[in-house]
Amino acid sequence: MLARRILRRLAIIIAAVVLFFFAGILNADQSATLTSKQLLGKRLFFEGISDPAGQSCAACHSHGVGWTGPSSAINTRGSVYRGAIRERFGNRKPPSASYATVSPRLHYDTGEGLFEGGNFWDGRATGWELGNPAADQAQGPFLNPVEQNKRSEKSVCDQIASSDFAPLFEKVWGSASLNCNRSKVSETYNKIALSIADFEDSPDVNEFSSKFDAWRKGKTKLTTRESRGLDLFRGKAKCSLCHVLNDEDPNGQDLFTDFTYDNLGVPRNPENPFYRMDQVLLDEGTPINPEGSAFIDLGLGGFLRHLADPNNQGWRSLPFVTNVKNFSNNRLLRLAAENDGKQKVPTLRNLDKRPDQNFVKAYAHNGYFKSLWSIVHFYNTRDVKPVCADPFTTEEDALAQDCWPEPEVPENVNRDELGNLGLTLEEERDVVRFLKTLSDGWTP
């Protein structure tokens, strides 16, 4: 099994290097100057394209915090961000937009029995429509009623057509390309998403400018404790089994993810505002979350059930669909059960990027953990500490009571690579010190 895992890691690393080569990011002389298409994507990313107007992609994905949630106050509590209609909330904290463009299309590794690729925490931005998971992801928030709340692709197009950067769109995509007529608007909407993905693929977002990158290039040294943390990361702490390192090519790029999905046994976040969304209605009168506090986030398993819906089979004919299209609905349902509770393995880059040391960042798909040390401590002690009496125990109270709440989804919890790592408190802290070297924008 270990040999197969190593071979799979090598294959992922090789594929990632190829992706970077074709994206032009392996050029040592790369410039931060953006192309016209990337500049268009940047305007789209920062423009308040919403109903009511004013909510942008950047409202939940800010550069200063590693392209994720920019509010310390929100991160401290529920970690889920408001939509354009302020009383509406979704169910998860914003994933980072940085390094998301290198994820492959969602596919099934039959040898490992694992899903790989896609974007969003649950993989639903598959890349099957536009060939690029980041572009598929860019299409989602505009039309999501709990996010930017635009009513249709046409309403998105119309807002862009009336903006001051409409000429840039036609410069990039050609004369008359910003076509909002019903017969052409889907094609235009695809171009909008592809432009955003191009910006997210730019050096503005995927910087590779951390202390770790400088160390890889021989331009600085890690401290003794950072080096110990790296050794633990590779060994006793087992982090690199999923957050892979490109040790085979020290001059290559490290992505710190294998693009798979895992159930870490994360507890519910009691302060998640989604639990209150049974009291908030959508325009047609249905509650955002009919289950209220009984809601369980099934992650990838939930998305696979969506694919198995007999009334939802158009995805099988999408232009870039992978081998998943060959699975029967019954097989998808079996795979869904095997993947309940699994969320995307994120990159660890920019984990600690923040405007100041008092700024709180949230970790895990629901933002349960409020510090790097806390989530490392959870990885180390999840199966050692007693279970908290209340499944809705906050992180602060769990640490005070020296317990961990039960997993939100008890099925499929990874018990091989975390839960009882045997790290000392100092070793936990050394792992954290290493993780802090992964923030972009480092200066000597």
HELIX and SHEET records of a PDB file:
HELIX    1   1 LEU A    2  ALA A   23  1                                  22    
HELIX    2   2 SER A   36  PHE A   46  1                                  11    
HELIX    3   3 CYS A   57  ALA A   59  5                                   3    
HELIX    4   4 HIS A   63  VAL A   65  5                                   3    
HELIX    5   5 SER A   72  THR A   76  1                                   5    
HELIX    6   6 ALA A  100  VAL A  102  5                                   3    
HELIX    7   7 PRO A  133  LEU A  143  1                                  11    
HELIX    8   8 GLU A  153  ALA A  161  1                                   9    
HELIX    9   9 ALA A  166  TRP A  173  1                                   8    
HELIX   10  10 VAL A  185  GLU A  200  1                                  16    
HELIX   11  11 LYS A  211  ARG A  216  1                                   6    
HELIX   12  12 THR A  224  ARG A  234  1                                  11    
HELIX   13  13 CYS A  239  LEU A  241  5                                   3    
HELIX   14  14 PRO A  273  ARG A  276  5                                   4    
HELIX   15  15 GLY A  292  ALA A  294  5                                   3    
HELIX   16  16 LEU A  300  LEU A  307  1                                   8    
HELIX   17  17 GLY A  314  SER A  317  5                                   4    
HELIX   18  18 ASN A  323  ASN A  326  5                                   4    
HELIX   19  19 ASN A  329  GLU A  338  1                                  10    
HELIX   20  20 LEU A  372  THR A  381  1                                  10    
HELIX   21  21 GLU A  395  GLN A  401  1                                   7    
HELIX   22  22 LEU A  425  LEU A  435  1                                  11    
HELIX   23  23 LYS A  436  LEU A  438  5                                   3    
SHEET    1   A 2 HIS A 107  ASP A 109  0                                        
SHEET    2   A 2 LEU A 114  GLU A 116 -1                                        
SHEET    1   B 2 TYR A 261  ASP A 262  0                                        
SHEET    2   B 2 GLN A 343  LYS A 344 -1                                        
END                                                                             
